[in-house]
Amino acid sequence: MKKLFLAASIAGVLLFNSCSTVPLTGRSRFDLVSNDQVLPMAFQAYSTFLTENKTTVLPASNAQALKVKTIGSRLITAVKSYMNSNNYGNLIADYQWEVNVVQNNEKNAWCMPGGKIVVYTGILPVTQDDAGLATVMGHEIAHAIAGHSAERMSQEMVAQGVGAAAGVALSKNPKTQSIFNTLYGVGTPVAMLKFSRNQELEADRLGLIFMAMAGFNPQSATSFWNRMSAASAGAQKPAEFLSTHPSDATRIAQIQKYLPEAQQYYKK
């Protein structure tokens, strides 16, 4: 009983000392890993991904790549402005922003910690216009800003009994490296960051605000998600309670609730 109490006490102290706040939403998140630990792993994984997919990475002169990079630049400027003006600048001080477009039919896009972004051409027919693309990219950037990756990694480390020490490179630990690779789909043809349903909705909320600040009407987000729902209509998807993503209906309904807040940030 004493050992159980001691373990619970240690866990409680660890939880208390490993919490931080998500910018803008104010949600308390569990963080065992710092940017100093996770960013080098993300940068290396991104570099490896680009090397392994170098034949399908579109050159900057490509029209699709130019469009994505231009919209990405506007979003990044908006995010920097928000973070710096709200005393969160330290959270992105070590970010090395980069946007690339990969020729791939997957309807996919992602942003690793540190601002490393990839958009797949397969999603462009669904985004259709600049606002649709800003919806997707704003959502993915929001995952990074909210620290969802570090949060998920921290949760997995606790579940697997893996500790973390300040200043220690997580990549040197085979267990933490394995957790990172699993979360990011490292080693698979298409990287797919795995987030919870609550994190997805939080990224929707933040993404709407970021796209609004970048000059894109957040009301366009519902149109995109309706198109995305229609494009995925023929695919087999698990029931919402079995999926890490909210159902299309839940997501669209929640976005409608977020719109009044996001609209306050919108300037044409």
C-alpha positions as CSV (number, residue, x, y, z in Angstrom):
1,M,0.0,0.0,0.0
2,K,2.9,2.4,0.9
3,K,4.6,1.7,-2.5
4,L,1.3,2.3,-4.3
5,F,0.8,5.6,-2.5
6,L,4.4,6.6,-3.2
7,A,4.0,5.8,-6.9
8,A,0.7,7.8,-7.0
9,S,2.4,10.7,-5.2
10,I,5.3,10.8,-7.6
11,A,2.9,10.6,-10.6
12,G,0.9,13.5,-9.1
13,V,4.0,15.6,-8.7
14,L,5.2,14.7,-12.2
15,L,1.8,15.7,-13.6
16,F,1.8,19.0,-11.7
17,N,5.3,19.9,-12.7
18,S,4.8,18.9,-16.4
19,C,1.8,21.0,-17.3
20,S,1.8,24.0,-19.7
21,T,-1.0,26.1,-21.3
22,V,-2.1,26.0,-24.9
23,P,-1.9,29.4,-26.5
24,L,-5.3,31.1,-27.0
25,T,-7.5,28.2,-25.8
26,G,-5.9,28.2,-22.3
27,R,-6.2,24.4,-22.0
28,S,-3.7,22.8,-19.6
29,R,-1.6,20.2,-21.4
30,F,0.8,17.5,-20.2
31,D,4.4,18.0,-21.3
32,L,7.3,15.8,-20.4
33,V,9.4,16.9,-23.4
34,S,10.7,20.3,-24.3
35,N,11.3,22.0,-27.7
36,D,15.0,21.4,-27.1
37,Q,14.3,17.6,-27.1
38,V,11.6,17.2,-29.7
39,L,12.6,19.8,-32.4
40,P,15.9,18.1,-33.4
41,M,14.0,14.9,-33.9
42,A,11.4,16.6,-36.0
43,F,14.0,18.4,-38.1
44,Q,15.9,15.2,-38.8
45,A,12.7,13.3,-39.6
46,Y,11.6,16.1,-42.0
47,S,15.0,16.1,-43.7
48,T,14.9,12.4,-44.1
49,F,11.4,12.6,-45.5
50,L,12.4,15.1,-48.1
51,T,15.4,13.0,-49.1
52,E,13.4,9.9,-49.4
53,N,10.8,11.7,-51.5
54,K,13.1,14.0,-53.5
55,T,11.7,12.9,-56.8
56,T,8.2,13.9,-55.9
57,V,8.9,17.2,-54.0
58,L,7.8,20.0,-56.4
59,P,10.3,22.7,-57.2
60,A,9.6,26.2,-55.8
61,S,9.0,27.4,-59.4
62,N,6.0,25.0,-59.8
63,A,2.7,26.8,-59.8
64,Q,1.1,24.5,-57.2
65,A,4.2,24.8,-55.0
66,L,4.3,28.6,-55.4
67,K,0.6,28.9,-54.4
68,V,1.1,26.7,-51.3
69,K,4.2,28.5,-50.2
70,T,2.6,31.9,-50.6
71,I,-0.4,31.0,-48.5
72,G,1.9,29.3,-46.0
73,S,4.0,32.5,-45.7
74,R,0.9,34.5,-44.9
75,L,-0.2,32.0,-42.2
76,I,3.3,31.9,-40.7
77,T,3.4,35.7,-40.5
78,A,0.0,35.7,-38.8
79,V,1.1,33.1,-36.3
80,K,4.3,34.9,-35.5
81,S,2.3,38.1,-35.0
82,Y,-0.1,36.4,-32.6
83,M,2.5,34.6,-30.6
84,N,4.8,37.5,-30.2
85,S,2.1,40.0,-29.3
86,N,0.6,37.6,-26.7
87,N,3.9,36.8,-24.9
88,Y,4.1,33.3,-26.5
89,G,7.1,34.2,-28.7
90,N,9.4,32.0,-26.7
91,L,7.4,28.9,-27.8
92,I,8.3,29.4,-31.4
93,A,11.7,31.1,-31.0
94,D,13.5,27.9,-32.3
95,Y,11.1,27.2,-35.1
96,Q,12.6,26.8,-38.6
97,W,9.6,27.3,-40.8
98,E,9.6,25.5,-44.1
99,V,6.9,24.6,-46.6
100,N,7.1,21.9,-49.3
101,V,4.6,20.3,-51.7
102,V,4.8,16.6,-52.6
103,Q,3.3,15.0,-55.7
104,N,1.1,12.4,-54.0
105,N,-2.6,11.4,-54.5
106,E,-3.2,11.2,-50.7
107,K,-5.5,13.9,-49.4
108,N,-3.1,14.8,-46.7
109,A,-1.0,17.6,-45.2
110,W,0.9,18.0,-41.9
111,C,3.1,20.2,-39.8
112,M,5.8,18.9,-37.5
113,P,7.0,20.6,-34.4
114,G,9.3,23.5,-35.4
115,G,7.2,24.5,-38.4
116,K,8.1,21.8,-40.9
117,I,5.1,21.7,-43.3
118,V,4.2,19.3,-46.1
119,V,1.1,19.5,-48.4
120,Y,0.2,16.6,-50.7
121,T,-1.1,17.5,-54.2
122,G,-3.9,15.0,-53.6
123,I,-5.7,17.4,-51.3
124,L,-5.5,20.4,-53.7
125,P,-8.6,19.4,-55.7
126,V,-10.5,19.4,-52.5
127,T,-9.2,22.7,-51.1
128,Q,-10.1,24.3,-54.5
129,D,-9.2,27.9,-53.6
130,D,-6.9,29.9,-51.4
131,A,-9.3,29.9,-48.4
132,G,-9.7,26.2,-48.6
133,L,-5.9,25.7,-48.6
134,A,-5.6,28.2,-45.7
135,T,-8.1,26.1,-43.8
136,V,-6.0,23.0,-44.2
137,M,-2.6,24.6,-43.5
138,G,-3.9,26.7,-40.6
139,H,-5.3,23.6,-39.0
140,E,-2.0,21.7,-39.4
141,I,0.1,24.6,-38.1
142,A,-2.3,24.9,-35.1
143,H,-1.3,21.3,-34.1
144,A,2.3,22.4,-33.9
145,I,1.5,25.7,-32.0
146,A,-0.7,23.8,-29.5
147,G,2.1,21.4,-28.8
148,H,-0.1,18.4,-29.6
149,S,2.9,16.3,-30.7
150,A,4.8,16.8,-27.5
151,E,1.6,16.1,-25.6
152,R,0.9,12.9,-27.3
153,M,4.5,11.8,-27.0
154,S,4.5,12.6,-23.3
155,Q,1.3,10.5,-22.8
156,E,2.9,7.6,-24.7
157,M,6.1,7.9,-22.6
158,V,4.1,7.6,-19.4
159,A,2.1,4.7,-20.7
160,Q,5.3,2.9,-21.6
161,G,7.1,3.8,-18.5
162,V,9.7,5.9,-20.3
163,G,11.2,8.8,-18.4
164,A,12.7,12.0,-19.8
165,A,15.5,14.2,-18.4
166,A,16.2,17.8,-19.1
167,G,18.9,18.3,-21.7
168,V,18.9,14.7,-22.7
169,A,18.5,13.9,-26.4
170,L,15.4,11.7,-26.8
171,S,16.8,10.4,-30.0
172,K,19.5,8.6,-28.1
173,N,16.8,6.5,-26.3
174,P,15.5,3.7,-28.6
175,K,12.1,3.7,-26.8
176,T,11.5,7.4,-27.2
177,Q,12.7,7.3,-30.8
178,S,10.3,4.4,-31.5
179,I,7.4,6.5,-29.9
180,F,8.3,9.4,-32.1
181,N,8.5,7.3,-35.2
182,T,5.1,5.8,-34.5
183,L,3.4,9.1,-33.9
184,Y,4.8,10.6,-37.1
185,G,4.6,7.7,-39.4
186,V,8.4,7.8,-39.9
187,G,9.4,5.1,-42.3
188,T,6.0,4.9,-44.0
189,P,5.3,6.2,-47.5
190,V,2.9,8.8,-46.2
191,A,3.6,10.6,-42.9
192,M,0.4,10.8,-40.8
193,L,0.6,12.6,-37.4
194,K,-1.8,10.9,-35.0
195,F,-3.8,13.2,-32.8
196,S,-6.8,12.7,-30.5
197,R,-10.3,14.0,-31.3
198,N,-10.1,16.8,-28.8
199,Q,-6.8,17.9,-30.3
200,E,-8.3,17.9,-33.7
201,L,-11.1,20.2,-32.6
202,E,-8.6,22.4,-30.8
203,A,-6.6,22.6,-34.0
204,D,-9.8,23.6,-35.9
205,R,-10.4,26.4,-33.5
206,L,-6.9,27.8,-33.6
207,G,-6.6,27.2,-37.4
208,L,-9.7,29.3,-38.0
209,I,-8.2,32.2,-36.1
210,F,-4.8,31.9,-37.8
211,M,-6.4,31.9,-41.3
212,A,-8.6,34.8,-40.3
213,M,-5.5,36.8,-39.2
214,A,-3.8,35.9,-42.5
215,G,-6.7,37.5,-44.4
216,F,-8.8,34.4,-45.3
217,N,-12.5,34.3,-44.5
218,P,-12.9,31.6,-41.8
219,Q,-16.4,31.0,-43.0
220,S,-14.8,29.2,-46.0
221,A,-13.7,26.4,-43.6
222,T,-17.2,24.8,-43.5
223,S,-17.2,24.6,-47.3
224,F,-13.9,22.9,-47.3
225,W,-14.9,20.3,-44.7
226,N,-18.1,19.6,-46.5
227,R,-16.1,19.0,-49.7
228,M,-13.7,16.8,-47.7
229,S,-16.6,14.9,-46.3
230,A,-18.0,14.3,-49.8
231,A,-14.6,13.3,-51.1
232,S,-14.3,10.7,-48.4
233,A,-17.9,9.5,-48.7
234,G,-16.9,6.3,-50.5
235,A,-14.1,5.4,-48.0
236,Q,-14.6,3.1,-45.1
237,K,-14.2,5.1,-41.9
238,P,-14.6,3.9,-38.4
239,A,-17.3,5.1,-36.1
240,E,-16.5,8.3,-34.3
241,F,-15.9,6.7,-31.0
242,L,-13.3,4.3,-32.6
243,S,-11.5,7.1,-34.5
244,T,-8.9,9.6,-33.4
245,H,-10.7,12.1,-35.6
246,P,-14.1,13.6,-35.0
247,S,-16.9,12.7,-37.4
248,D,-17.5,15.0,-40.3
249,A,-20.8,16.1,-38.8
250,T,-19.2,16.8,-35.3
251,R,-16.4,18.7,-36.8
252,I,-18.5,20.9,-39.0
253,A,-21.0,21.6,-36.2
254,Q,-18.2,22.6,-33.9
255,I,-16.6,24.8,-36.5
256,Q,-19.9,26.7,-36.7
257,K,-19.6,27.4,-33.0
258,Y,-16.0,28.6,-33.4
259,L,-16.7,31.0,-36.3
260,P,-18.0,34.1,-34.3
261,E,-14.7,34.0,-32.4
262,A,-12.6,33.6,-35.5
263,Q,-14.5,36.3,-37.4
264,Q,-13.3,38.9,-34.9
265,Y,-9.8,38.4,-36.2
266,Y,-10.7,38.6,-39.9
267,K,-9.6,41.6,-41.9
268,K,-10.0,41.4,-45.7
